[in-house]
Amino acid sequence: MFLALRELQHAKLRYLLIGFIMMLIAWLVLFVTGLAQGLSSDNASSIQNMKADYLVLQAESEHRINRSILTEEVWHDVSGHPGVEQATPLGVHMNTLTQEGSTAKFDAAFFAIDMNSMLAPPVVEGTMIDNDHREQAMVDRSLKDAGLRLGDRVVDQATGAAFTIQAFTGGQSFSHAPVIHINFEGWKALQPGGAQQGNVWNAIALTGKSDTIMTLAQEIDGIEIMTTNEALQGIPGFKEEQGSLTMMIVFLFIIAAFVLAVFFYVITIQKVNQFGVLKAIGAGTGYLVRSMIVQVLLLTLTTLRSALG
C-alpha cells in the first residue's frame, strides 16, 4: 500500500491521464446505458407499467400482441378459471391520427381497456374517463409536444372515429408511439365490423399465482400465457434494439479492461529495473504484486466515483 501510494503521488500526470481516459469510457458506458433505458421506456412503457403479471395471447402469435385475436368466449373461459385473481381484456390498435381542424399527422397506439380495471393508467392532468361515453379518451402527455390540449379532438385516419381528450397520462408509450386509452365503446368504433366485432380483443391481462395461471394454456385451447416481461420481447424491434445496445455496453466494459491492462503492462515493463532493486533490498514478489493491484483498484474506483459524480 505504501509503495502504491508513493508511486501514484510521484507520477501524478501519468496516472491522471490514465484516469481521464477511464473516466471518458465510464461516461460513454453511462450514456449508452441511459440510451438503452430511454429507448426501452419509449418502446414499451405502457407494458412495463402495467399492474398485470401475465398476458394471454392467441397461440402462435409469436408473443406479438398486435397479431393476437381473442374472442369473448376465450375471455369468459379465462376470467372464470379458479386460479385467476383479476382478468381484463386489452385491445391494441396502431394507427395514424390527426387533430381535428389540422392536417398534421402523428402515429399513436389505441389501448382499449375497462376504466375500472387494473389497467387504468394514472391521470396526471384532467379527469378519468368512464366506460359509457364512446368519444372520450386519455392520451399520453408526450402528445402535448404535438400541440394537443384538453378538450381537443383527434381523428383516426382509417375509420374516421373522433375522440375528445379528457385527460393526460404519463409514461404510456407502445412501439415508440404515444398511447391513447379509450373504453370498449370507443374500441367498437375502431373495428371494421363495428359493434359486432367490438368483443374481439388482442390480449387478456391477468394477476394470480404462477402455478395455476400457467395451467390455463393446457386447459384452454388456442391461447398462450406469458409474463409482461416476455411480452416486451414481442414488441417490434424491442429485442433487436436492446440487444444491440447491450452488446455495445458489454464491449465497452471489455475495452475498458483492455485499456487498463495495456497501460499497466507498459508501466510495469518500464519499472523492471526498479523492481529488481526493490527485490535486491528485500521486497518480496507478493508485496510488489499487491502494490500493483492496489494501484489498479484505487485508480478504477476513483475514476468511477468521479464519473458517477
Summary of the structure (lengths in Angstrom):
residues: 309
radius of gyration: 28.5
end to end distance: 25.8
largest distance: 93.3
contacts: 975
relative contact order: 0.20
helix: 50%
strand: 23%
